[in-house]
Amino acid sequence: MVKIGQVELGEFPLLLAPMEDVSDPPFRKLCKAQGADMVYTEFISADGLVHEAKNTFQKLEIFDYERPVGIQYFGGQLESMIEAAEIIESKNPDVIDINFGCPVAKVACRMAGAGLLRDIPQMVRLTEAVVKSTSRPVTVKTRLGWDESTINIVEVAERLQDVGIQALSIHGRTRSQMYKGAANWSWIAKVKENPRMHIPIFGNGDIDSPQKALEYKNRYGVDGIMIGRASIGYPWVFREIKHYFATGEVLAPPGVSERIQAARQHLQDSLDWKGPKLGVLEMRRHYAPYFRDLPNIKPFRARLVTEMEPAVLFAILDEIEEVYSAEELFV
């Protein structure tokens, strides 16, 4: 049984990665229903919480049906990280996760996210302060290092464990790689194989099929897998991996009706949570993967990503189902 503190996650948990503008409550709900063992919020700015930014506070909203759920946040200043941890704890998450992996310039170049990979002592100080400021289990998500010449994840893992984190998720790329090239899981394995390590180690990066998930589970010995981009518009990746682990069989992909049902639910929940404008806009990134492999879908997709009226969007989804469901042309 893999545990983060007293939070039980099962024998080999599948975790939904925190993703900006993606892993919001509507999307987490879908992934949880399809087998995600733990989900994380979008990453949240410590400064935004301290300064009571309305949009930032909305991201703190979590629901009991999601549990176990982690709230992830980022920052580079000791005082704001401590104050924000207190705000986060008041929302009653199962876990507080610190982001030391975000590679985008607006975060990393302000010495937050992956930027802290250039200042490991500061990373350790921030983490220790957060651990001491909360009764919640504190975890960290990070990368291998700043670049190929500074891969230091084995040392970083030891030092973060020493100051009290209770699990570590590692994306198998450096900050300089961003999301390019292949994720290097051999470094994740080195952390897991380190005899000093006793906390759960979760691997992240490039898991996009049940076969690859099982291969990496067996080859690298991690305690669980965190899945990000492969789940966008395809929450079924979690159930497909679990089915393959249990049976060795590749589960048939969802048919048209199931995909339409998920898209409808996602859109409705997005409208309810974010309002008519933002709810429509933030759904747009999901339509292409929802309907991937449907022949001649491009005209429908073009309408979905330009239409602003919710009623028309639901009508377009109905039209897609009517046109395609009879033949179930997904491959």
Buried (B, 14 or more C-beta within 10 A) or exposed (E): EBBBBEBEBEEBBBBBBBBBEBBBBBBBBBBBBBBBBBBBBBBBBBBBBBEEBEEBBBBBEBEEEBBBBBBBBBBBBBEBBBBBBEBBBEBEBBBBBBBBBBBEEEBBEBBBBBBBBBBBEBBBBBBBBBBEBBEBBBBBBBBBBBEEEBBBBBEBBEBBBEBBBBBBBBBBBBBBBEEEEEBBBEBBBBBBEBEEBEBBBBBBBBBBBBEBBBEBBEEBBBBBBBBBBBBBBBBBBBBBBBBBBEEEEEBEBBBBEEBBBBBBBBBBBBBEBBEEEBBBBBBBEBBBBBBBEBEEBEEBBEBBBEBEEBEEBBEBBEEBBEBBBEEEBBE
